[in-house]
Amino acid sequence: MNSVDTFFISHETDILCHQWGDESVIYLPVSGETHLMEAAAAEILLTIAAAPTCFEQLKVLLTATYQETSESEINDYLTNTLQELQNIDLVTTVRE
């Protein structure tokens, strides 16, 4: 995974989200699946759901939201979160 990867939602469906503090529940009506995730991971997923998004755009989003977090921590979190979202088939990548 690198800065030229563009992330897309895996399934054409609405994504419903409800947030409680630092946690969010994601619901996919088409499959009935629910996913509990950190609020930052849900923000990443909802951003991708709104429009295909590249790694660098997501990094800018997280950097603006979590200003006290180092760039290496943001990179690691983003890489791990995107990989997990791919593993559970919520997002997919297309290399530009």
Phi and psi in radians as a Rosetta constraint file:
Dihedral C 1 N 2 CA 2 C 2 CIRCULARHARMONIC -2.593 0.35
Dihedral N 2 CA 2 C 2 N 3 CIRCULARHARMONIC -3.052 0.35
Dihedral C 2 N 3 CA 3 C 3 CIRCULARHARMONIC -1.193 0.35
Dihedral N 3 CA 3 C 3 N 4 CIRCULARHARMONIC -0.193 0.35
Dihedral C 3 N 4 CA 4 C 4 CIRCULARHARMONIC -1.645 0.35
Dihedral N 4 CA 4 C 4 N 5 CIRCULARHARMONIC -0.057 0.35
Dihedral C 4 N 5 CA 5 C 5 CIRCULARHARMONIC -1.289 0.35
Dihedral N 5 CA 5 C 5 N 6 CIRCULARHARMONIC 2.366 0.35
Dihedral C 5 N 6 CA 6 C 6 CIRCULARHARMONIC -1.950 0.35
Dihedral N 6 CA 6 C 6 N 7 CIRCULARHARMONIC 2.364 0.35
Dihedral C 6 N 7 CA 7 C 7 CIRCULARHARMONIC -1.846 0.35
Dihedral N 7 CA 7 C 7 N 8 CIRCULARHARMONIC 2.386 0.35
Dihedral C 7 N 8 CA 8 C 8 CIRCULARHARMONIC -2.201 0.35
Dihedral N 8 CA 8 C 8 N 9 CIRCULARHARMONIC 2.712 0.35
Dihedral C 8 N 9 CA 9 C 9 CIRCULARHARMONIC -1.191 0.35
Dihedral N 9 CA 9 C 9 N 10 CIRCULARHARMONIC 2.425 0.35
Dihedral C 9 N 10 CA 10 C 10 CIRCULARHARMONIC -1.262 0.35
Dihedral N 10 CA 10 C 10 N 11 CIRCULARHARMONIC -0.561 0.35
Dihedral C 10 N 11 CA 11 C 11 CIRCULARHARMONIC -2.229 0.35
Dihedral N 11 CA 11 C 11 N 12 CIRCULARHARMONIC 2.398 0.35
Dihedral C 11 N 12 CA 12 C 12 CIRCULARHARMONIC -1.276 0.35
Dihedral N 12 CA 12 C 12 N 13 CIRCULARHARMONIC 1.662 0.35
Dihedral C 12 N 13 CA 13 C 13 CIRCULARHARMONIC -2.778 0.35
Dihedral N 13 CA 13 C 13 N 14 CIRCULARHARMONIC 2.777 0.35
Dihedral C 13 N 14 CA 14 C 14 CIRCULARHARMONIC -1.277 0.35
Dihedral N 14 CA 14 C 14 N 15 CIRCULARHARMONIC 2.567 0.35
Dihedral C 14 N 15 CA 15 C 15 CIRCULARHARMONIC -2.043 0.35
Dihedral N 15 CA 15 C 15 N 16 CIRCULARHARMONIC 2.151 0.35
Dihedral C 15 N 16 CA 16 C 16 CIRCULARHARMONIC -1.768 0.35
Dihedral N 16 CA 16 C 16 N 17 CIRCULARHARMONIC 2.438 0.35
Dihedral C 16 N 17 CA 17 C 17 CIRCULARHARMONIC -2.395 0.35
Dihedral N 17 CA 17 C 17 N 18 CIRCULARHARMONIC 2.405 0.35
Dihedral C 17 N 18 CA 18 C 18 CIRCULARHARMONIC -2.302 0.35
Dihedral N 18 CA 18 C 18 N 19 CIRCULARHARMONIC 2.298 0.35
Dihedral C 18 N 19 CA 19 C 19 CIRCULARHARMONIC -1.985 0.35
Dihedral N 19 CA 19 C 19 N 20 CIRCULARHARMONIC 2.404 0.35
Dihedral C 19 N 20 CA 20 C 20 CIRCULARHARMONIC -2.218 0.35
Dihedral N 20 CA 20 C 20 N 21 CIRCULARHARMONIC 1.849 0.35
Dihedral C 20 N 21 CA 21 C 21 CIRCULARHARMONIC 1.031 0.35
Dihedral N 21 CA 21 C 21 N 22 CIRCULARHARMONIC -2.085 0.35
Dihedral C 21 N 22 CA 22 C 22 CIRCULARHARMONIC -1.634 0.35
Dihedral N 22 CA 22 C 22 N 23 CIRCULARHARMONIC 0.137 0.35
Dihedral C 22 N 23 CA 23 C 23 CIRCULARHARMONIC -2.161 0.35
Dihedral N 23 CA 23 C 23 N 24 CIRCULARHARMONIC 2.641 0.35
Dihedral C 23 N 24 CA 24 C 24 CIRCULARHARMONIC -2.354 0.35
Dihedral N 24 CA 24 C 24 N 25 CIRCULARHARMONIC 2.607 0.35
Dihedral C 24 N 25 CA 25 C 25 CIRCULARHARMONIC -1.953 0.35
Dihedral N 25 CA 25 C 25 N 26 CIRCULARHARMONIC 2.218 0.35
Dihedral C 25 N 26 CA 26 C 26 CIRCULARHARMONIC -1.832 0.35
Dihedral N 26 CA 26 C 26 N 27 CIRCULARHARMONIC 2.312 0.35
Dihedral C 26 N 27 CA 27 C 27 CIRCULARHARMONIC -2.170 0.35
Dihedral N 27 CA 27 C 27 N 28 CIRCULARHARMONIC 2.295 0.35
Dihedral C 27 N 28 CA 28 C 28 CIRCULARHARMONIC -1.903 0.35
Dihedral N 28 CA 28 C 28 N 29 CIRCULARHARMONIC 1.790 0.35
Dihedral C 28 N 29 CA 29 C 29 CIRCULARHARMONIC -1.017 0.35
Dihedral N 29 CA 29 C 29 N 30 CIRCULARHARMONIC -0.606 0.35
Dihedral C 29 N 30 CA 30 C 30 CIRCULARHARMONIC -1.132 0.35
Dihedral N 30 CA 30 C 30 N 31 CIRCULARHARMONIC -0.578 0.35
Dihedral C 30 N 31 CA 31 C 31 CIRCULARHARMONIC -1.921 0.35
Dihedral N 31 CA 31 C 31 N 32 CIRCULARHARMONIC -0.297 0.35
Dihedral C 31 N 32 CA 32 C 32 CIRCULARHARMONIC 1.412 0.35
Dihedral N 32 CA 32 C 32 N 33 CIRCULARHARMONIC 0.067 0.35
Dihedral C 32 N 33 CA 33 C 33 CIRCULARHARMONIC -1.300 0.35
Dihedral N 33 CA 33 C 33 N 34 CIRCULARHARMONIC 2.515 0.35
Dihedral C 33 N 34 CA 34 C 34 CIRCULARHARMONIC -2.162 0.35
Dihedral N 34 CA 34 C 34 N 35 CIRCULARHARMONIC 2.605 0.35
Dihedral C 34 N 35 CA 35 C 35 CIRCULARHARMONIC -2.425 0.35
Dihedral N 35 CA 35 C 35 N 36 CIRCULARHARMONIC 2.250 0.35
Dihedral C 35 N 36 CA 36 C 36 CIRCULARHARMONIC -1.645 0.35
Dihedral N 36 CA 36 C 36 N 37 CIRCULARHARMONIC 2.231 0.35
Dihedral C 36 N 37 CA 37 C 37 CIRCULARHARMONIC -2.604 0.35
Dihedral N 37 CA 37 C 37 N 38 CIRCULARHARMONIC 2.875 0.35
Dihedral C 37 N 38 CA 38 C 38 CIRCULARHARMONIC -1.092 0.35
Dihedral N 38 CA 38 C 38 N 39 CIRCULARHARMONIC 2.662 0.35
Dihedral C 38 N 39 CA 39 C 39 CIRCULARHARMONIC -1.031 0.35
Dihedral N 39 CA 39 C 39 N 40 CIRCULARHARMONIC -0.656 0.35
Dihedral C 39 N 40 CA 40 C 40 CIRCULARHARMONIC -1.129 0.35
Dihedral N 40 CA 40 C 40 N 41 CIRCULARHARMONIC -0.689 0.35
Dihedral C 40 N 41 CA 41 C 41 CIRCULARHARMONIC -1.147 0.35
Dihedral N 41 CA 41 C 41 N 42 CIRCULARHARMONIC -0.697 0.35
Dihedral C 41 N 42 CA 42 C 42 CIRCULARHARMONIC -1.139 0.35
Dihedral N 42 CA 42 C 42 N 43 CIRCULARHARMONIC -0.658 0.35
Dihedral C 42 N 43 CA 43 C 43 CIRCULARHARMONIC -1.095 0.35
Dihedral N 43 CA 43 C 43 N 44 CIRCULARHARMONIC -0.705 0.35
Dihedral C 43 N 44 CA 44 C 44 CIRCULARHARMONIC -1.082 0.35
Dihedral N 44 CA 44 C 44 N 45 CIRCULARHARMONIC -0.863 0.35
Dihedral C 44 N 45 CA 45 C 45 CIRCULARHARMONIC -1.063 0.35
Dihedral N 45 CA 45 C 45 N 46 CIRCULARHARMONIC -0.791 0.35
Dihedral C 45 N 46 CA 46 C 46 CIRCULARHARMONIC -1.178 0.35
Dihedral N 46 CA 46 C 46 N 47 CIRCULARHARMONIC -0.570 0.35
Dihedral C 46 N 47 CA 47 C 47 CIRCULARHARMONIC -1.117 0.35
Dihedral N 47 CA 47 C 47 N 48 CIRCULARHARMONIC -0.793 0.35
Dihedral C 47 N 48 CA 48 C 48 CIRCULARHARMONIC -1.144 0.35
Dihedral N 48 CA 48 C 48 N 49 CIRCULARHARMONIC -0.648 0.35
Dihedral C 48 N 49 CA 49 C 49 CIRCULARHARMONIC -1.126 0.35
Dihedral N 49 CA 49 C 49 N 50 CIRCULARHARMONIC -0.562 0.35
Dihedral C 49 N 50 CA 50 C 50 CIRCULARHARMONIC -1.252 0.35
Dihedral N 50 CA 50 C 50 N 51 CIRCULARHARMONIC -0.602 0.35
Dihedral C 50 N 51 CA 51 C 51 CIRCULARHARMONIC -2.962 0.35
Dihedral N 51 CA 51 C 51 N 52 CIRCULARHARMONIC 2.544 0.35
Dihedral C 51 N 52 CA 52 C 52 CIRCULARHARMONIC -0.900 0.35
Dihedral N 52 CA 52 C 52 N 53 CIRCULARHARMONIC 2.387 0.35
Dihedral C 52 N 53 CA 53 C 53 CIRCULARHARMONIC -2.388 0.35
Dihedral N 53 CA 53 C 53 N 54 CIRCULARHARMONIC 2.411 0.35
Dihedral C 53 N 54 CA 54 C 54 CIRCULARHARMONIC -1.595 0.35
Dihedral N 54 CA 54 C 54 N 55 CIRCULARHARMONIC 2.858 0.35
Dihedral C 54 N 55 CA 55 C 55 CIRCULARHARMONIC -0.939 0.35
Dihedral N 55 CA 55 C 55 N 56 CIRCULARHARMONIC -0.812 0.35
Dihedral C 55 N 56 CA 56 C 56 CIRCULARHARMONIC -1.094 0.35
Dihedral N 56 CA 56 C 56 N 57 CIRCULARHARMONIC -0.657 0.35
Dihedral C 56 N 57 CA 57 C 57 CIRCULARHARMONIC -1.130 0.35
Dihedral N 57 CA 57 C 57 N 58 CIRCULARHARMONIC -0.720 0.35
Dihedral C 57 N 58 CA 58 C 58 CIRCULARHARMONIC -1.160 0.35
Dihedral N 58 CA 58 C 58 N 59 CIRCULARHARMONIC -0.653 0.35
Dihedral C 58 N 59 CA 59 C 59 CIRCULARHARMONIC -1.091 0.35
Dihedral N 59 CA 59 C 59 N 60 CIRCULARHARMONIC -0.735 0.35
Dihedral C 59 N 60 CA 60 C 60 CIRCULARHARMONIC -1.084 0.35
Dihedral N 60 CA 60 C 60 N 61 CIRCULARHARMONIC -0.749 0.35
Dihedral C 60 N 61 CA 61 C 61 CIRCULARHARMONIC -1.029 0.35
Dihedral N 61 CA 61 C 61 N 62 CIRCULARHARMONIC -0.869 0.35
Dihedral C 61 N 62 CA 62 C 62 CIRCULARHARMONIC -1.166 0.35
Dihedral N 62 CA 62 C 62 N 63 CIRCULARHARMONIC -0.665 0.35
Dihedral C 62 N 63 CA 63 C 63 CIRCULARHARMONIC -1.088 0.35
Dihedral N 63 CA 63 C 63 N 64 CIRCULARHARMONIC -0.697 0.35
Dihedral C 63 N 64 CA 64 C 64 CIRCULARHARMONIC -1.194 0.35
Dihedral N 64 CA 64 C 64 N 65 CIRCULARHARMONIC -0.639 0.35
Dihedral C 64 N 65 CA 65 C 65 CIRCULARHARMONIC -1.361 0.35
Dihedral N 65 CA 65 C 65 N 66 CIRCULARHARMONIC -0.678 0.35
Dihedral C 65 N 66 CA 66 C 66 CIRCULARHARMONIC -2.037 0.35
Dihedral N 66 CA 66 C 66 N 67 CIRCULARHARMONIC 1.176 0.35
Dihedral C 66 N 67 CA 67 C 67 CIRCULARHARMONIC -1.102 0.35
Dihedral N 67 CA 67 C 67 N 68 CIRCULARHARMONIC -0.453 0.35
Dihedral C 67 N 68 CA 68 C 68 CIRCULARHARMONIC -1.524 0.35
Dihedral N 68 CA 68 C 68 N 69 CIRCULARHARMONIC 0.019 0.35
Dihedral C 68 N 69 CA 69 C 69 CIRCULARHARMONIC -1.665 0.35
Dihedral N 69 CA 69 C 69 N 70 CIRCULARHARMONIC 2.411 0.35
Dihedral C 69 N 70 CA 70 C 70 CIRCULARHARMONIC -1.215 0.35
Dihedral N 70 CA 70 C 70 N 71 CIRCULARHARMONIC 2.756 0.35
Dihedral C 70 N 71 CA 71 C 71 CIRCULARHARMONIC -1.069 0.35
Dihedral N 71 CA 71 C 71 N 72 CIRCULARHARMONIC -0.685 0.35
Dihedral C 71 N 72 CA 72 C 72 CIRCULARHARMONIC -1.173 0.35
Dihedral N 72 CA 72 C 72 N 73 CIRCULARHARMONIC -0.648 0.35
Dihedral C 72 N 73 CA 73 C 73 CIRCULARHARMONIC -1.152 0.35
Dihedral N 73 CA 73 C 73 N 74 CIRCULARHARMONIC -0.709 0.35
Dihedral C 73 N 74 CA 74 C 74 CIRCULARHARMONIC -1.129 0.35
Dihedral N 74 CA 74 C 74 N 75 CIRCULARHARMONIC -0.791 0.35
Dihedral C 74 N 75 CA 75 C 75 CIRCULARHARMONIC -1.012 0.35
Dihedral N 75 CA 75 C 75 N 76 CIRCULARHARMONIC -0.809 0.35
Dihedral C 75 N 76 CA 76 C 76 CIRCULARHARMONIC -1.107 0.35
Dihedral N 76 CA 76 C 76 N 77 CIRCULARHARMONIC -0.814 0.35
Dihedral C 76 N 77 CA 77 C 77 CIRCULARHARMONIC -1.074 0.35
Dihedral N 77 CA 77 C 77 N 78 CIRCULARHARMONIC -0.798 0.35
Dihedral C 77 N 78 CA 78 C 78 CIRCULARHARMONIC -1.116 0.35
Dihedral N 78 CA 78 C 78 N 79 CIRCULARHARMONIC -0.785 0.35
Dihedral C 78 N 79 CA 79 C 79 CIRCULARHARMONIC -1.049 0.35
Dihedral N 79 CA 79 C 79 N 80 CIRCULARHARMONIC -0.838 0.35
Dihedral C 79 N 80 CA 80 C 80 CIRCULARHARMONIC -1.149 0.35
Dihedral N 80 CA 80 C 80 N 81 CIRCULARHARMONIC -0.724 0.35
Dihedral C 80 N 81 CA 81 C 81 CIRCULARHARMONIC -1.171 0.35
Dihedral N 81 CA 81 C 81 N 82 CIRCULARHARMONIC -0.785 0.35
Dihedral C 81 N 82 CA 82 C 82 CIRCULARHARMONIC -1.099 0.35
Dihedral N 82 CA 82 C 82 N 83 CIRCULARHARMONIC -0.664 0.35
Dihedral C 82 N 83 CA 83 C 83 CIRCULARHARMONIC -1.119 0.35
Dihedral N 83 CA 83 C 83 N 84 CIRCULARHARMONIC -0.743 0.35
Dihedral C 83 N 84 CA 84 C 84 CIRCULARHARMONIC -1.140 0.35
Dihedral N 84 CA 84 C 84 N 85 CIRCULARHARMONIC -0.713 0.35
Dihedral C 84 N 85 CA 85 C 85 CIRCULARHARMONIC -1.099 0.35
Dihedral N 85 CA 85 C 85 N 86 CIRCULARHARMONIC -0.583 0.35
Dihedral C 85 N 86 CA 86 C 86 CIRCULARHARMONIC -1.235 0.35
Dihedral N 86 CA 86 C 86 N 87 CIRCULARHARMONIC -0.733 0.35
Dihedral C 86 N 87 CA 87 C 87 CIRCULARHARMONIC -1.056 0.35
Dihedral N 87 CA 87 C 87 N 88 CIRCULARHARMONIC -0.606 0.35
Dihedral C 87 N 88 CA 88 C 88 CIRCULARHARMONIC -1.683 0.35
Dihedral N 88 CA 88 C 88 N 89 CIRCULARHARMONIC 0.244 0.35
Dihedral C 88 N 89 CA 89 C 89 CIRCULARHARMONIC 1.078 0.35
Dihedral N 89 CA 89 C 89 N 90 CIRCULARHARMONIC 0.665 0.35
Dihedral C 89 N 90 CA 90 C 90 CIRCULARHARMONIC -1.687 0.35
Dihedral N 90 CA 90 C 90 N 91 CIRCULARHARMONIC -0.536 0.35
Dihedral C 90 N 91 CA 91 C 91 CIRCULARHARMONIC -2.305 0.35
Dihedral N 91 CA 91 C 91 N 92 CIRCULARHARMONIC 2.814 0.35
Dihedral C 91 N 92 CA 92 C 92 CIRCULARHARMONIC -2.423 0.35
Dihedral N 92 CA 92 C 92 N 93 CIRCULARHARMONIC 2.834 0.35
Dihedral C 92 N 93 CA 93 C 93 CIRCULARHARMONIC -2.056 0.35
Dihedral N 93 CA 93 C 93 N 94 CIRCULARHARMONIC 2.660 0.35
Dihedral C 93 N 94 CA 94 C 94 CIRCULARHARMONIC -2.348 0.35
Dihedral N 94 CA 94 C 94 N 95 CIRCULARHARMONIC 2.176 0.35
Dihedral C 94 N 95 CA 95 C 95 CIRCULARHARMONIC -1.396 0.35
Dihedral N 95 CA 95 C 95 N 96 CIRCULARHARMONIC 2.247 0.35
